[in-house]
Amino acid sequence: MTYVTAGYETCPSWAPSLGFIGAGLCIVLANWGAAWGTWKAGMGLCSMGVNHPGGIIKNLVAIIMAGVLGIYGLIVAIIIASGITEPMNGTNTYSQFTGWAHLAAGLCCGLTCLAAGGATGVAGEIGIKSTGLRAELNHANMTRNVAGIGGSGGVSREVVEEGDAGKLYIGSVTILSFSGAIGLYGFIIALIITSQSSYSCA
């Protein structure tokens, strides 16, 4: 940490506003992405659960990954807010350099989590619906074969055997992993910025 003599050019009175804006934008944008992803993936999960309720639990992955994005924003916002210092003896102790660094960190984490939330939500919705439809198709084919052999009596309408729908599920989870990693990248860079970019006024 480097200390400089307080001055208007380096430590203006409006410098703390940069930090507060950075913290606010970080938590708002990150939770916006988390809400977006939860909304889209939740719609797909509810749609799939009508005819395939047995697949609800394992398809919660997209919703969980979307919720994690909000935690990233919360952590970075707390770090930024804790780094904002109040004036002492009539002079500002929070430099413009630190303010811009905190603003950049907040935008870095917030915007990447927003993008990750959108990608997770869209990919999750399509993946969940596709997995459910494939499981229903496999069950329908199996039911038709059983009915053709021994009649339709006693054949359950509930999807029990998913068949090769598990392969589609693995592919969907892989896509979700890379879409969620976008937010993780921004979270890591934001942590680096907040931990190394500090310039206090003395």
Secondary structure as UniProt FT lines:
FT   STRAND          2..4
FT   TURN            8..10
FT   TURN            13..14
FT   HELIX           15..49
FT   TURN            50..51
FT   HELIX           53..55
FT   TURN            56..57
FT   HELIX           58..60
FT   HELIX           61..83
FT   TURN            89..90
FT   HELIX           96..150
FT   TURN            153..154
FT   TURN            163..164
FT   HELIX           165..196
FT   STRAND          199..201
//
